Amino acid sequence: MYVYYSHGIRLISKSAFINGKSILIDNILKNGKLSTLLSSEGVISIPNYLESDIFTTIQKRH
């Protein structure tokens, strides 16, 4: 299987409009019927990266 991660979209809003109603992108991706509007991967139950301080806690070596 070939995967190239630069293919795709970058969303700039946390919400979208479906049939005139505002809905959070997270809720779209978690919904079995609506998720296909944004993804071919099916339901995405955790549609974001978990926060991590890995890059902010690395200290300089002296």
mmCIF file of the C-alpha atoms, coordinates in Angstrom:
data_MODEL
# 
_entry.id   MODEL 
# 
loop_
_atom_site.group_PDB 
_atom_site.id 
_atom_site.type_symbol 
_atom_site.label_atom_id 
_atom_site.label_alt_id 
_atom_site.label_comp_id 
_atom_site.label_asym_id 
_atom_site.label_entity_id 
_atom_site.label_seq_id 
_atom_site.pdbx_PDB_ins_code 
_atom_site.Cartn_x 
_atom_site.Cartn_y 
_atom_site.Cartn_z 
_atom_site.occupancy 
_atom_site.B_iso_or_equiv 
_atom_site.pdbx_formal_charge 
_atom_site.auth_seq_id 
_atom_site.auth_comp_id 
_atom_site.auth_asym_id 
_atom_site.auth_atom_id 
_atom_site.pdbx_PDB_model_num 
ATOM 1  C CA . MET A 1 1  ? 0.000   0.000  0.000  1.00 0.00 ? 1  MET A CA 1 
ATOM 2  C CA . TYR A 1 2  ? 1.379   3.413  -0.992 1.00 0.00 ? 2  TYR A CA 1 
ATOM 3  C CA . VAL A 1 3  ? 0.854   6.264  1.450  1.00 0.00 ? 3  VAL A CA 1 
ATOM 4  C CA . TYR A 1 4  ? 2.111   9.777  0.893  1.00 0.00 ? 4  TYR A CA 1 
ATOM 5  C CA . TYR A 1 5  ? 1.096   12.110 3.677  1.00 0.00 ? 5  TYR A CA 1 
ATOM 6  C CA . SER A 1 6  ? 1.229   15.391 1.783  1.00 0.00 ? 6  SER A CA 1 
ATOM 7  C CA . HIS A 1 7  ? -1.952  14.403 -0.066 1.00 0.00 ? 7  HIS A CA 1 
ATOM 8  C CA . GLY A 1 8  ? -4.981  15.757 1.675  1.00 0.00 ? 8  GLY A CA 1 
ATOM 9  C CA . ILE A 1 9  ? -6.484  18.930 3.019  1.00 0.00 ? 9  ILE A CA 1 
ATOM 10 C CA . ARG A 1 10 ? -5.746  21.215 5.926  1.00 0.00 ? 10 ARG A CA 1 
ATOM 11 C CA . LEU A 1 11 ? -8.904  22.436 7.627  1.00 0.00 ? 11 LEU A CA 1 
ATOM 12 C CA . ILE A 1 12 ? -8.871  25.991 8.930  1.00 0.00 ? 12 ILE A CA 1 
ATOM 13 C CA . SER A 1 13 ? -12.215 25.993 10.697 1.00 0.00 ? 13 SER A CA 1 
ATOM 14 C CA . LYS A 1 14 ? -13.516 23.831 13.529 1.00 0.00 ? 14 LYS A CA 1 
ATOM 15 C CA . SER A 1 15 ? -17.007 23.778 12.055 1.00 0.00 ? 15 SER A CA 1 
ATOM 16 C CA . ALA A 1 16 ? -18.825 23.259 8.790  1.00 0.00 ? 16 ALA A CA 1 
ATOM 17 C CA . PHE A 1 17 ? -22.355 23.784 7.539  1.00 0.00 ? 17 PHE A CA 1 
ATOM 18 C CA . ILE A 1 18 ? -24.495 20.818 6.561  1.00 0.00 ? 18 ILE A CA 1 
ATOM 19 C CA . ASN A 1 19 ? -28.021 21.555 5.349  1.00 0.00 ? 19 ASN A CA 1 
ATOM 20 C CA . GLY A 1 20 ? -27.691 25.063 6.746  1.00 0.00 ? 20 GLY A CA 1 
ATOM 21 C CA . LYS A 1 21 ? -26.725 23.934 10.253 1.00 0.00 ? 21 LYS A CA 1 
ATOM 22 C CA . SER A 1 22 ? -23.333 24.479 11.844 1.00 0.00 ? 22 SER A CA 1 
ATOM 23 C CA . ILE A 1 23 ? -21.627 21.291 13.047 1.00 0.00 ? 23 ILE A CA 1 
ATOM 24 C CA . LEU A 1 24 ? -18.186 20.709 14.527 1.00 0.00 ? 24 LEU A CA 1 
ATOM 25 C CA . ILE A 1 25 ? -15.729 18.922 12.230 1.00 0.00 ? 25 ILE A CA 1 
ATOM 26 C CA . ASP A 1 26 ? -14.945 16.527 15.111 1.00 0.00 ? 26 ASP A CA 1 
ATOM 27 C CA . ASN A 1 27 ? -18.616 15.531 15.241 1.00 0.00 ? 27 ASN A CA 1 
ATOM 28 C CA . ILE A 1 28 ? -18.718 15.002 11.479 1.00 0.00 ? 28 ILE A CA 1 
ATOM 29 C CA . LEU A 1 29 ? -15.702 12.678 11.621 1.00 0.00 ? 29 LEU A CA 1 
ATOM 30 C CA . LYS A 1 30 ? -17.172 10.729 14.562 1.00 0.00 ? 30 LYS A CA 1 
ATOM 31 C CA . ASN A 1 31 ? -20.514 10.195 12.776 1.00 0.00 ? 31 ASN A CA 1 
ATOM 32 C CA . GLY A 1 32 ? -20.943 7.028  10.707 1.00 0.00 ? 32 GLY A CA 1 
ATOM 33 C CA . LYS A 1 33 ? -22.977 8.719  7.971  1.00 0.00 ? 33 LYS A CA 1 
ATOM 34 C CA . LEU A 1 34 ? -21.353 12.151 7.880  1.00 0.00 ? 34 LEU A CA 1 
ATOM 35 C CA . SER A 1 35 ? -17.708 11.072 8.137  1.00 0.00 ? 35 SER A CA 1 
ATOM 36 C CA . THR A 1 36 ? -17.714 10.038 4.476  1.00 0.00 ? 36 THR A CA 1 
ATOM 37 C CA . LEU A 1 37 ? -18.114 13.705 3.541  1.00 0.00 ? 37 LEU A CA 1 
ATOM 38 C CA . LEU A 1 38 ? -14.556 14.384 4.742  1.00 0.00 ? 38 LEU A CA 1 
ATOM 39 C CA . SER A 1 39 ? -12.780 11.041 4.873  1.00 0.00 ? 39 SER A CA 1 
ATOM 40 C CA . SER A 1 40 ? -12.701 7.720  3.068  1.00 0.00 ? 40 SER A CA 1 
ATOM 41 C CA . GLU A 1 41 ? -11.352 6.059  6.227  1.00 0.00 ? 41 GLU A CA 1 
ATOM 42 C CA . GLY A 1 42 ? -14.720 5.684  7.940  1.00 0.00 ? 42 GLY A CA 1 
ATOM 43 C CA . VAL A 1 43 ? -15.450 6.925  11.442 1.00 0.00 ? 43 VAL A CA 1 
ATOM 44 C CA . ILE A 1 44 ? -12.535 8.626  13.158 1.00 0.00 ? 44 ILE A CA 1 
ATOM 45 C CA . SER A 1 45 ? -13.270 8.373  16.872 1.00 0.00 ? 45 SER A CA 1 
ATOM 46 C CA . ILE A 1 46 ? -10.323 10.559 17.927 1.00 0.00 ? 46 ILE A CA 1 
ATOM 47 C CA . PRO A 1 47 ? -10.182 13.154 15.132 1.00 0.00 ? 47 PRO A CA 1 
ATOM 48 C CA . ASN A 1 48 ? -7.225  15.126 16.441 1.00 0.00 ? 48 ASN A CA 1 
ATOM 49 C CA . TYR A 1 49 ? -3.769  14.686 17.828 1.00 0.00 ? 49 TYR A CA 1 
ATOM 50 C CA . LEU A 1 50 ? -3.542  14.397 21.571 1.00 0.00 ? 50 LEU A CA 1 
ATOM 51 C CA . GLU A 1 51 ? -1.637  17.231 23.189 1.00 0.00 ? 51 GLU A CA 1 
ATOM 52 C CA . SER A 1 52 ? 1.954   16.475 23.985 1.00 0.00 ? 52 SER A CA 1 
ATOM 53 C CA . ASP A 1 53 ? 4.731   18.436 25.561 1.00 0.00 ? 53 ASP A CA 1 
ATOM 54 C CA . ILE A 1 54 ? 7.473   16.290 24.041 1.00 0.00 ? 54 ILE A CA 1 
ATOM 55 C CA . PHE A 1 55 ? 8.897   19.151 21.997 1.00 0.00 ? 55 PHE A CA 1 
ATOM 56 C CA . THR A 1 56 ? 8.619   21.748 24.748 1.00 0.00 ? 56 THR A CA 1 
ATOM 57 C CA . THR A 1 57 ? 10.294  19.666 27.472 1.00 0.00 ? 57 THR A CA 1 
ATOM 58 C CA . ILE A 1 58 ? 13.493  18.762 25.654 1.00 0.00 ? 58 ILE A CA 1 
ATOM 59 C CA . GLN A 1 59 ? 16.247  20.681 27.392 1.00 0.00 ? 59 GLN A CA 1 
ATOM 60 C CA . LYS A 1 60 ? 19.449  21.851 25.809 1.00 0.00 ? 60 LYS A CA 1 
ATOM 61 C CA . ARG A 1 61 ? 22.479  19.774 26.635 1.00 0.00 ? 61 ARG A CA 1 
ATOM 62 C CA . HIS A 1 62 ? 25.385  21.743 28.029 1.00 0.00 ? 62 HIS A CA 1 
# 
